[in-house]
Amino acid sequence: MTEHQIVAILKEAEAGIPVKELCRKYGMGNSTFYKWREKYGGMETSISNVYHSVTIAMSCAIVRLSRCAYDYQPKLQDDSVIVSVLNAITDRHLRWGFPKCFNRIRKLGYQWNHKRVYRVYCELKLNLRVKRKNAFLHDAQKSYWCLINKVNVGQWIL
């Protein structure tokens, strides 16, 4: 519990509420209450002095933050048009990646930033897995390397 809560509990006890009821109400032991009374018994004035009334302008000046930055509320852009255009493009062309989709969006006349479109593209989970070429050699390549190394093609082992 915070010091403020402890002092409030101690004030309730001074008001006449029995210690057993307070302990039951706040879920603590009798010994805890008496230890708190020893430690925080005379702290009413010190806790009340801790809370100062500071204006927003003063607090901004203390941390060197402008009032504009304090009051700033970001304007969330509506990306529903981008979502609908991307969905229309990817429904027609399933295997198109982001560059082709973005180029098509530009050809359609939209002037959205590529970073904004890519953010929406990723939110829609349209990212395609990049297919790498297989590392296995084809038969023509095997026979070529076997001839160069003077190895019989029938002895090729993978």
C-alpha positions as CSV (number, residue, x, y, z in Angstrom):
1,M,0.0,0.0,0.0
2,T,1.1,3.6,-0.6
3,E,1.9,6.0,2.2
4,H,-1.3,7.9,1.4
5,Q,-3.4,4.8,1.9
6,I,-1.7,3.8,5.1
7,V,-2.3,7.3,6.6
8,A,-6.0,7.1,5.5
9,I,-6.3,3.8,7.4
10,L,-4.7,5.3,10.5
11,K,-7.1,8.2,10.3
12,E,-10.0,5.8,10.2
13,A,-8.7,4.1,13.4
14,E,-8.4,7.5,15.1
15,A,-12.0,8.2,14.1
16,G,-13.1,5.3,16.3
17,I,-13.3,2.2,14.0
18,P,-12.0,-0.8,15.9
19,V,-8.6,-2.2,14.7
20,K,-10.0,-5.7,14.1
21,E,-12.6,-4.3,11.7
22,L,-10.0,-2.3,9.8
23,C,-7.7,-5.3,9.6
24,R,-10.5,-7.4,8.3
25,K,-11.6,-4.7,5.8
26,Y,-8.1,-4.1,4.3
27,G,-6.8,-7.7,4.7
28,M,-3.9,-7.1,7.0
29,G,-2.8,-8.4,10.4
30,N,-3.0,-6.6,13.7
31,S,0.8,-6.4,14.0
32,T,1.0,-4.7,10.6
33,F,-1.4,-2.0,11.7
34,Y,0.6,-1.3,14.9
35,K,3.9,-1.2,12.9
36,W,2.3,1.3,10.6
37,R,1.0,3.4,13.5
38,E,4.6,3.5,14.9
39,K,6.1,4.4,11.6
40,Y,3.4,6.7,10.0
41,G,1.6,8.0,13.1
42,G,2.6,11.6,12.7
43,M,2.8,11.9,8.9
44,E,-0.5,13.6,8.2
45,T,1.2,16.9,7.5
46,S,4.1,15.6,5.5
47,I,2.0,13.7,3.0
48,S,-0.4,16.5,2.5
49,N,2.6,18.8,1.6
50,V,3.8,16.4,-1.0
51,Y,0.9,17.0,-3.4
52,H,1.4,20.5,-4.9
53,S,-0.9,22.1,-7.3
54,V,1.2,22.6,-10.5
55,T,-0.3,24.1,-13.6
56,I,0.2,22.4,-17.0
57,A,2.3,25.4,-18.2
58,M,4.6,25.1,-15.2
59,S,5.1,21.3,-15.6
60,C,5.7,21.7,-19.3
61,A,8.3,24.4,-18.6
62,I,10.0,22.1,-16.0
63,V,10.5,19.3,-18.5
64,R,11.1,21.7,-21.4
65,L,8.1,20.5,-23.4
66,S,6.0,22.8,-25.5
67,R,2.3,23.1,-24.8
68,C,1.6,22.1,-28.4
69,A,3.4,18.9,-27.9
70,Y,1.6,18.3,-24.6
71,D,-1.8,18.9,-26.2
72,Y,-1.0,17.0,-29.4
73,Q,-3.6,14.4,-30.4
74,P,-2.5,12.3,-33.5
75,K,-5.0,12.4,-36.4
76,L,-5.4,8.8,-37.4
77,Q,-5.9,8.6,-41.1
78,D,-8.7,6.6,-42.6
79,D,-7.1,3.8,-44.6
80,S,-10.3,2.2,-45.8
81,V,-9.9,3.4,-49.4
82,I,-6.4,1.9,-49.5
83,V,-7.7,-1.4,-48.0
84,S,-10.4,-1.6,-50.7
85,V,-8.0,-0.8,-53.6
86,L,-5.4,-3.3,-52.3
87,N,-8.0,-6.0,-51.9
88,A,-9.4,-5.4,-55.4
89,I,-5.9,-5.7,-56.9
90,T,-4.9,-8.8,-54.9
91,D,-8.2,-10.5,-55.7
92,R,-7.5,-10.2,-59.4
93,H,-3.7,-10.9,-59.2
94,L,-3.0,-13.4,-56.5
95,R,0.7,-13.7,-56.9
96,W,1.6,-10.0,-57.2
97,G,3.9,-8.6,-54.6
98,F,4.0,-5.2,-53.1
99,P,6.0,-3.4,-55.9
100,K,3.5,-4.5,-58.6
101,C,0.5,-3.6,-56.5
102,F,2.0,-0.2,-55.7
103,N,2.8,0.5,-59.4
104,R,-0.8,-0.5,-60.3
105,I,-2.1,1.9,-57.6
106,R,0.0,4.7,-59.0
107,K,-1.3,3.9,-62.6
108,L,-4.9,4.1,-61.2
109,G,-4.1,7.7,-60.2
110,Y,-3.8,7.5,-56.4
111,Q,-0.9,9.5,-54.9
112,W,-0.4,7.7,-51.6
113,N,3.0,7.4,-50.0
114,H,4.7,4.0,-50.6
115,K,5.3,3.7,-46.8
116,R,1.7,4.2,-46.0
117,V,0.6,1.7,-48.6
118,Y,3.2,-0.8,-47.5
119,R,2.0,-0.5,-43.9
120,V,-1.6,-1.2,-44.9
121,Y,-0.3,-4.0,-47.2
122,C,1.4,-5.7,-44.2
123,E,-1.6,-5.1,-41.9
124,L,-3.7,-7.1,-44.4
125,K,-1.0,-9.8,-44.2
126,L,-0.6,-9.8,-48.0
127,N,3.2,-10.3,-47.7
128,L,4.1,-13.2,-50.0
129,R,6.8,-15.7,-49.2
130,V,9.8,-15.2,-51.4
131,K,10.5,-18.4,-53.3
132,R,14.2,-19.1,-53.7
133,K,15.6,-21.3,-56.4
134,N,16.4,-24.8,-55.4
135,A,20.1,-25.5,-54.6
136,F,19.9,-28.9,-56.4
137,L,21.7,-29.2,-59.7
138,H,19.8,-30.1,-62.8
139,D,20.8,-33.1,-64.9
140,A,22.5,-31.0,-67.6
141,Q,24.6,-29.2,-65.0
142,K,25.5,-32.6,-63.3
143,S,26.7,-34.0,-66.6
144,Y,28.7,-30.9,-67.4
145,W,30.5,-30.8,-64.0
146,C,31.1,-34.6,-64.3
147,L,32.8,-34.2,-67.7
148,I,35.0,-31.3,-66.4
149,N,36.1,-33.3,-63.4
150,K,36.4,-36.5,-65.5
151,V,34.0,-38.4,-63.3
152,N,31.6,-40.9,-64.7
153,V,28.0,-39.6,-64.7
154,G,26.7,-42.9,-63.3
155,Q,28.9,-42.4,-60.2
156,W,27.3,-39.1,-59.2
157,I,26.1,-39.3,-55.6
158,L,23.9,-36.7,-53.9
